[in-house]
C-alpha cells in the first residue's frame, strides 16, 4: 500500500495547512505564553507556511506550460525552502526545519513514518536547548506514533501521527509550568497539530478529527490582551533577532556557540550553505555582528519585545494602509496619517503582514493601497481576511508609490467612505507613473537590448527608454510623459541619488513646462533610484 507522498499530495498538504493556520491563527496567538508571551505564534506559523505555499505554487507554475508534472522531491524541497526563507518566530523557524526533514526523506523515497522521524530529529538538533512541553515534544510524539504503523497506507500513518501529536499536545501543560499557570497548551504544538491534520486530509481525503477547543486565558475586553500572557512577559531578553545567513557549516557551528552565550531561544535551521538564524538577545547588534563574522546575513529582522502594559485606544472610524518600498516613503506616509508596510527588495510582504497592518490601523473602515501590480492578489486576500473580522476594506489597485501618494493626498476621513474611496481611486488613476532602474544583466526589453549597468526608464511598467546616465534618461522619460499634459510632477529619489539630479530635472520642468508644479521627496535607501509621477 502507498506510504509515500506524490507531488499533488504535497501541494494539497501545503494548501490545507495554510487554510487551517489561517482559521486558527488568532486562537493560537491568544494562547502564546512560551518562550515569550508576545501573542504572535499563530501569525508566525501562518506567514511561514504562506511562504512555503508560494514556493510550491511556483514549482507547479513552472510546469504549467508542459505536459510533465513536478517530481515529489522537487515539490517537497520547494515547500521546505520556502518555509526556510519566510520562517518567522521561534515556532515558525522550527516548523521550517521539520519540513526540511520531511523533504529529505520524501526526496529519498522513504515512507511517511521515516519522513516524520527525520523531521522530529532534525528539528530537535536545531534548537540549542530543547525544552519538553513544546512543539518539539509534539513532533516527537507524532513520529513515534507513525513508526508503529510502518507498512500501512499513508492515510493510516498520518492519522496515527495526528493522534500521537494530539495526545502530546494535551500533555504539554504538565511539562511546562508556564503553560499550566496560564491554563493553555503549547501554542507552537497546537500549530503543528493543524499542519498534521492537513496532512491527514491530503493523503486520505478525509478530515482529521476536530481538535478540542483551546482553553483561553482571561481576556480583558478593554485592551484585547490576555492577563495570563501579561503575567508571563516579565524578564528575559529584550529583542528577537532573525536573519537569513549564507555560510558554511563550520562557520555556523561557531555562530551557534557565540549566539548561545548572548541570549536564549536559539534556533538555527537550514543547510547546504543557507541558514535561518533565530535568537532572543538583549544586544541585537552583537547578534547581527556575529552573523557578519560567520558569513553574509540578510533579511535581518529585529523585534523589540514590548512587555509594557497595553494602553487602551479608541477604534478610529477610518484609516489608510500603504505598502512602501523605502524608509523615506514610510515616513512620508506616516506623517500623512497612514499605517505603512515596508516592502524590502526581493521580499514583497505576504498577505498576513497586510492583515496585521490593517489590525494595527485599528479602524472600522480601511483603504488599502498596495502600490504594486505584483501585490494585487496578495492585497485582495488580505482584504478578504480583514472583512471576515468585521473591518470594511476598500482595495484601490495602485500600481506605484506615486499613485499611492496621490490617493493619500486627497484622502478625507470625514466624508462618506464610498465618496472617499472614489476620490482616492480617481486621483490614483489620473497619475501616470515611471521608474528609473539599473539593469542587472543583458536582456531584451520593449525598448531594445540593454546591457548590465544601463539605466532603464519604465513608463507604466514597460521599458520605454534605455540610457547610460540617470539624469539624462529621467529627462527623456519626463518629456515623454509631459507630452500628454500634466499639472503636477512628483519626484521620489533614493537617498544615494545626488541632489544635483533632482535640481536638474526640476529646472528642466520649469523651463519647458512653466505651468507644471514639481514636488520632490526622498524615498530612503531601499527605494528605486527614481520614481516619477505625473498628475
N, C-alpha and C positions, 0 to 999 in steps of 0.2 A: 504494500500500500504506500502511496506517496507520502514522503516525510520532508521533502524539501519545498522551498518556495519558488514559484516561477515569477517572471517579470511582472505579469499582471497582478499577482497576489501582493508583491512588494509595493507596487504602486497603490493598490487599494488599501493596504495596511497604512501607508503613509497618509493618504487622504482621510481615512476614517479616524486616524489618530488626531489629525488636525481638527476635525469636526468635534471629536469628543473633548479635547482640551479647550476648544472654543466654548463649548457648552458649560464646562465645569471650571473655567478659568477663575471666575470671581469667587466661587466656593473654595477653590484651592488656595487662592490668595488669602482668604479670610482665616484659614487655619494655619498659616505660615508663622511658626514661632521659633523654628530652629533651622540653621545655626544663628540667624539674625531675624528678629521679628520685624521684617520690613514689608510684609504683605505683598510680595511680588512673585512667589514661586509659580503660581498658575500662569501668570503672564509670561514669565521667563521660559517656561516649558512650551507654551504656545508659540512664542517667537522662534524658539529653537526648531520646533517641528515645522513651522511655516517655512523657514529657510531650507530645511530638508525637502519639503514638498516642492518648492520651486526648483531645486536641483533635479529632482526626479522628473518633473514635467519637462524640463529642458532636454533630458535624455530622450524622452518619447517624442518631443518635437523634432529632434534631430533625425529621427527615423520616420517622420510623418510622410515624407515625400517618396519613400521607397516601400517595397513590399516586406522588408525584413522587420523584425521586432528586436528590441534590445535584449541582450543576454541578462539573465537574473543577476549575475555577478556585477554587471555594469550598473544596473538599477540600484542594487543594494549599496554599492560603493558610492554612488551619487547621493543616496539618502544619508549615508554616514558623513560624507564630505560636506554636504550642505549643512548638516547639523553642526559639524565642527566649525564652519565659517560663521554660523549665526548663533552659536551657543551663548546663552545668557544666564547669569547667576550660577550658584553652586549646583543646583539640581539640573539645569539645562546643560551644563558642562559635563556632568556625569552621564546624563542621557546620551549625549553625543558619543561618549566612549562606549556605552552599551551598544549603540548602533554600529560603531566601528567593529566591535567584537562579533556582532551578528553578521556583518558584511564579510568579514574574513572567512567565516565558516561556510556561509552561503556560497561565496565565490569558490571555495574548495569542494563544493558538492556535499558538504556534511549535512546530517539530518538536523531537524529543528531543535531537538534537545541539545545536540552538540553546540549549536549556534548560541543558544541561551546560556549554556555553561561557560563558553568562551567570553560572552558578553559580561556576565557577572564577575568573572575572574579579572578581566581587563579593567573593568571599572574600579574594582577594589584596589588594584595596583596603582591606579592613577591618583588615588586620594592619599595624601601624606599620612594622615592619622585616621583610619577608618573608625567609624562610630556605629554601634548597633542601634537599631531602632530608627534607621533612616532608609533612604531609597536603596542603599547597598544591601540591607537585610532583606528587603522585599525582592530585589533582583536575585539574590542567592536562593531564597526560598522558591522562587519561580523555576529556577534552573534545576534545583533538587527534585521538585515535583515532576518536572518534564522528563528527567532521567528515568523515572520509574515507568515511563510509557514508551521507551525506545522500542521500535518495531511496530508501533501502532501508527494510524494515519495522523497527518499533521493536525487535523482538527482536534483529535483526542489529546495530542501532545500540548497544543495551545490551551485547551480547556483545563488540563491538569496544571499547567504553569499559572494560569489565571487564578485557579482555586488556591494554589500554594501561595501566590502573592497576596491574595485577599486575606488569607489566614495570618500571614506575616504582618500585613498592614494593621490588622486588628490588634496584634500583639505589641505594636510599637509604643503605646503609652506605658506599658510595663517595662520597657527597656530604656526609655529616656524620661527622666524626672520632669523636664520642662514640658513635655507633652502631657504627662499625667496631670500636672498642675493646671494646665490650660484646658484639659478635658478634650483633647483632639488627637487624631492620628497624625503621622508624619505627612506633611504636605507633598514633599517630593515623591514619597512612596505612593501617595494617592494618585499623583500624576502618572507614575509608571503603571499603575493598575489600569488607568484609562487607555494607555498605549497597548497593554497586553489584551485588554478587552477588544480593542480594534483588531489586533492580530487574530483573535478567535474568529471574529466575523469575517475577516479577509480570507482565511483558509477554510472555513467551514460553511460560510454563507448564513450562519445563524448568529444572532447577537449573543454576547456573553450575558450570564445572569446579572441583573442590576446590582450594583454595589449598594450597601446600606447607606442611608442618608448620613451625611457627616455631622458629627457633633459640632456645635458652634460655641465659641467663646462669647461672652456677653458683649453685645454691640451697643455703643452709645449712639442713639439716633441723631443727636445734635452734630456729632462730628463724623459719623460713619466710621468710627475707629473701634478697635477691639480692645477692651480693657485688659484682658489677659495678655494680649500681644504687647501692650504698652508696658506691663509689669516685667516682661522678659527682655525688653530692649535696653536695659541699663548696662553699661560697661561694654568691653570688647573693642576691637579696632574701629577706627572712625571711617575707613574707606574700603570700598570694594574696587579692586583693580582687575581688569580683564583686557587681554590683548592677544592677537594672533602673533605667532613668532616663527620665523624661518631660522632654523638652527639644526645642527647635527645632534645626535643622541648624547654624545659626551658633554657637549655644552649644556644640554638640557638637564643632565644629571647634576652638574654643578649649580645650575639655576635653582633646581628643587631645594638643594641644601641651603642656598643663600636665602631664598624666599621663606623657607621653613623657620629661619631664625628671625625673620622680620614680622611675621604675623601668624594667622591661622586660616582654617578653611582652605588650605592649599590643594588645588586640583590641577594637574597638568595632563591634558589629553591630546591624542593625535599620534603622529609618527610619520616616517618617510620624509622628514625634513620640515613638516608643517605642524605646529602645535597651537593649542588654545590654552592660555595660562589664566588661572583664576586664583585670587588670594585676597584675604582681608587684612589690611595693614593700617597702621597709624601714619606711616611715612609713604605716601603714594609715589612720591618722586623717586625714592630709593628702589621701589618695586619696579618702576619703569626703567631706571638706570641698570638694574640687574638684567633686564631683558636686552638692553642695548649691548651689554657686555657679552651676552650669550649669542646674539645674532641680530636679526632685524625685526623688531616689534612694530606692528602697525594695527590699525583699527583699535586704538587704545581707548578704553572707556574707564573713567574714574567716577565712581558714585559715592557721594557722602551719605553715610547712614544718619538720617535726621531722627534722633531719639527724643527730641523735644516734644512736649505735649502739643497736639494739633490745635489750631485756633479755628473756631467756628467762623465761617464766612457765608454770607447770604448768596444764594444762587442768582447769577445775573440773568437777565432776560435774553440777551443775545451776545454772541462772541464770534470772532473770526479765527480760524485755524489756517496757518500758512506754512507751506513747505518751502524752505530756502536753502541755497547752496553755499552760503558763506556767513561768517560771524557778523560782518558789517550789515548784511541784509537782515539778519536775525535781529540785530539791534534796532535797525530802522523800523521793522515791522512791529517789534515790541513797543517802541515809543508810540506807534500809532494805535496801540491797544490790542494787538493781535497776539495769539498764542502761536509760537513757532515750533517747527520740527526741522532739525538740521539734516540735510541730505549730504552725506560725505561722498567724496569722489569714489566712484565704483561701488558705492554701498547705499542704494536707494532705501528709504525707510519701508518697513513692512507694514501691512495693514494694522497689526497690533499696536505699532507705535503711533499710528494716526488715531486709532481709537483711544489710546492713552492720552493723547493731546486733547482730544475732544472732551474727555473726562476732566482733564486739568483745567480746561476753559470754564467748567462749572457753570454752564448756561443751559437754559431751556431750548434755545434756538442757536444753531451753529451754521456758519457759512464756511465751507471747506474749499481752499484754493490749493490744488496740488502743484501747479506751476511746472508741469512736465507731462508730455504726452505719454511717456512710459509709465506714469503712475495712474493712468486712467482707471484701470481695473482694480488696482490696489486701493485707490481712494473710494471707488464705488463699494468695494467690500467693507471698508471701514465705515462708510456712511450707513450702510445697511445694518451693520452690527450695532452702531450707536442708536439707530432708530428702534431696534428691539429693546433698548434700555430706556426708551421714553424720551430721547432727545430728537427734536425736529432738526433735520440736517438737510441743507441745500448744497449740492456739489456743483461748483462752477468750474467747467473744464479748462482752466487756464493752462496754457502750454509753455509759458515762460515767466520768469520772475517779474519782468516789466509789465506783463498783463496783470499779475497779482497785485503789483504796486498801484496800477491804475484802478483796479477794482477796490482796493483798500482805501484809496483817496476819496472815493465817493460814498463810502460806507457811512450810513447814518442809523445808529441803533434805535433812534426814537421813532422812525417811521415804521409802517407795517412791514412785516417780514417779507412778503411777496414783492412789495414795491422796492425794498432794499435789494433783494436778490436780482430783480430785473435791472435796476440801475447799475449794480456792480457787474452784471453779465454784459450789459451794453458797453460799459467802459472798457472791460477786458477785450471784448470783441472788436472794439474800434482801435485797438492798439496793435500795430504791426510790430513784429519783433525780429531781432537779428542777434547773432552771437559771433564773436571772433574767437577762434580756437587755433591751436597749433597742431599740425598733422604729426602723428606719431610714426607713420611709415608711408612708403609709397603706396598710392591707392588710386583707383578710378573714382571720379566723382561726377556729379551732374555738370560741373564746370570744366571738366577735363582731368588730366592726370596731375596729381600733387605728389611732391616729394616730402620725405621726412623733414620737419622743421619749417615747412611752408605755413603761411598764415591763411587760414580758411575763413571766408566770410559767409556765414549761413543766414539766409533770409527765410523766415517762416519754416525753418527746419531743413531747408535744402541748400547745398553748397552753391553759391552764386558767384563768388569771387575767389581767386587764388592769387596770393601775393607773397612778397618776401618781407614787407615792412608792416608792422601793426598799424601805425598811424595812417599810412597811405591806403592800405586795404580798407580800414574803417571809413576813411573819407569816401572811397568809391562806393561802399555799401550804403553810407548815408545819402549820397547823391541819388542812388537808385531808389531808395525808399522815399525820399522827399520829392522825387519827380511826380509822384502821385498825390502830392499835397501833404499837409501836416501842420499842426499848431503847436505841438509840444514835443521836444526830443528829450528822452531820458537816457543818460549815460551812466552805466554802473561799471566801475573799474576795479579789478582785483588790486590788492594792496601793493603787489610787486610792479604794477604798471606805473611808469613815471607820470607825474602830473603834467609834464610837457605835452603828452598825448591828449589829455583832456582839454588843455588850453588851446591846442592846435585845432581840435575838432570844434570847440565852441566858437572859435574865431571864424572858421570856415562856414559854420552855420549862420553866424551873424552877418557875414559878408554876402553870402549867396541867397539867404532866405531871411530877410530883415524882420518878417512878421512872425517868425518861429522862435519860441522861447526854449531855453535849454536848462535842464537841471542835472546836476552831477552828484553821484553817490559813490561811496567806497563799499565794495562787496565783501572784503575780507580776504583771507589767504586761501580759502578753499573754493572761491567762486571762479568762473571762467575769466580769461583776461579782460574781456569787454562784452557787456550786454548793451543792446540798443533798443529803445522803444520809441515808436513814432505814433502819436495820437492825433 
